[in-house]
Amino acid sequence: MFAIIETGGKQYKVAKGDKLEFEKIDGADGADVTFQEVLLVSDGKTTKIGKPLVEGATVKGKVLNQMRAEKIIVIKKESKKRYQRKQGHRQDLTVVEITEIKA
């Protein structure tokens, strides 16, 4: 059984037992998280597709860790104009283990 959920402006395909990194979700380590925005649920034989969401479907998970991603360096430069900018960014991430999918 798998589902497609939306969180942080992105869509993820999840199954029970998966460990995924999502954009920052509030919650301490060990806290339970419920994803209400379920776009599709499939058990291998039947598939429910939402318009835009599947009614009554939820995906539950457990927060394993709050962390930060690797630093990304952004450089802007215009040649012959003496313009140069360097900026770094680290995204906050939450590691979640999927525990249950309800259709």
C-alpha positions as CSV (number, residue, x, y, z in Angstrom):
1,M,0.0,0.0,0.0
2,F,1.3,3.5,-0.8
3,A,0.0,7.0,-0.9
4,I,1.0,10.4,-2.4
5,I,0.9,13.2,0.1
6,E,1.6,16.9,-0.2
7,T,3.6,18.8,2.4
8,G,5.9,21.8,2.2
9,G,4.7,22.6,-1.3
10,K,6.0,19.2,-2.6
11,Q,4.5,15.8,-3.3
12,Y,5.9,12.6,-1.9
13,K,5.2,8.9,-2.6
14,V,5.1,7.2,0.8
15,A,4.7,3.6,2.1
16,K,4.6,2.2,5.6
17,G,8.0,2.0,7.1
18,D,9.6,4.7,4.8
19,K,11.9,7.2,6.3
20,L,11.8,10.5,4.5
21,E,13.2,14.1,4.8
22,F,10.5,16.8,4.6
23,E,10.8,20.5,4.9
24,K,10.5,21.7,8.5
25,I,7.5,20.3,10.4
26,D,6.9,21.5,13.9
27,G,7.3,18.7,16.5
28,A,9.8,17.3,18.9
29,D,11.7,14.0,18.4
30,G,9.2,11.2,18.9
31,A,6.1,13.2,18.3
32,D,3.3,11.9,16.1
33,V,2.5,13.8,12.8
34,T,-0.7,13.4,10.7
35,F,-0.7,14.4,7.0
36,Q,-4.3,15.4,5.9
37,E,-3.4,16.3,2.3
38,V,-3.5,12.9,0.7
39,L,-3.8,13.1,-3.1
40,L,-3.8,9.3,-3.9
41,V,-4.1,6.0,-2.1
42,S,-3.4,2.6,-3.6
43,D,-3.4,-0.9,-2.2
44,G,-2.2,-2.7,-5.3
45,K,-5.7,-3.6,-6.5
46,T,-7.7,-0.5,-6.1
47,T,-6.6,3.1,-6.4
48,K,-8.4,6.2,-5.0
49,I,-7.6,9.4,-6.7
50,G,-8.6,12.7,-5.0
51,K,-10.2,15.7,-6.5
52,P,-7.9,17.3,-5.3
53,L,-7.8,15.3,-2.0
54,V,-9.0,11.8,-1.0
55,E,-11.8,12.2,1.5
56,G,-11.2,10.5,4.9
57,A,-7.6,9.5,4.0
58,T,-4.8,10.2,6.4
59,V,-1.1,9.3,6.7
60,K,0.5,9.1,10.1
61,G,4.1,9.3,10.9
62,K,6.6,9.7,13.7
63,V,9.2,12.5,13.9
64,L,12.7,10.9,14.2
65,N,15.0,13.9,13.9
66,Q,15.1,17.7,13.3
67,M,18.2,18.5,11.2
68,R,19.6,20.9,8.6
69,A,20.6,20.1,5.1
70,E,24.0,20.7,3.5
71,K,24.9,24.3,2.8
72,I,24.1,25.5,-0.7
73,I,26.3,28.4,-2.1
74,V,24.6,30.9,-4.4
75,I,26.8,33.2,-6.4
76,K,25.6,36.1,-8.5
77,K,28.0,37.8,-10.9
78,E,27.9,40.2,-13.8
79,S,31.1,40.3,-15.8
80,K,32.6,43.7,-16.6
81,K,30.3,45.4,-14.1
82,R,32.1,44.8,-10.8
83,Y,29.0,43.1,-9.4
84,Q,29.5,40.0,-7.3
85,R,27.4,38.5,-4.5
86,K,27.9,35.3,-2.5
87,Q,25.2,33.9,-0.3
88,G,24.7,30.6,1.5
89,H,21.6,28.7,2.6
90,R,20.9,25.7,4.8
91,Q,17.3,24.2,4.7
92,D,15.7,23.0,7.9
93,L,14.6,19.4,7.5
94,T,12.5,16.9,9.5
95,V,13.1,13.1,9.2
96,V,9.8,11.3,9.5
97,E,9.0,7.5,9.6
98,I,5.6,6.6,8.1
99,T,3.7,4.4,10.5
100,E,0.2,4.1,9.1
101,I,-1.8,4.8,5.9
102,K,-5.6,5.0,6.2
103,A,-7.8,5.1,3.1
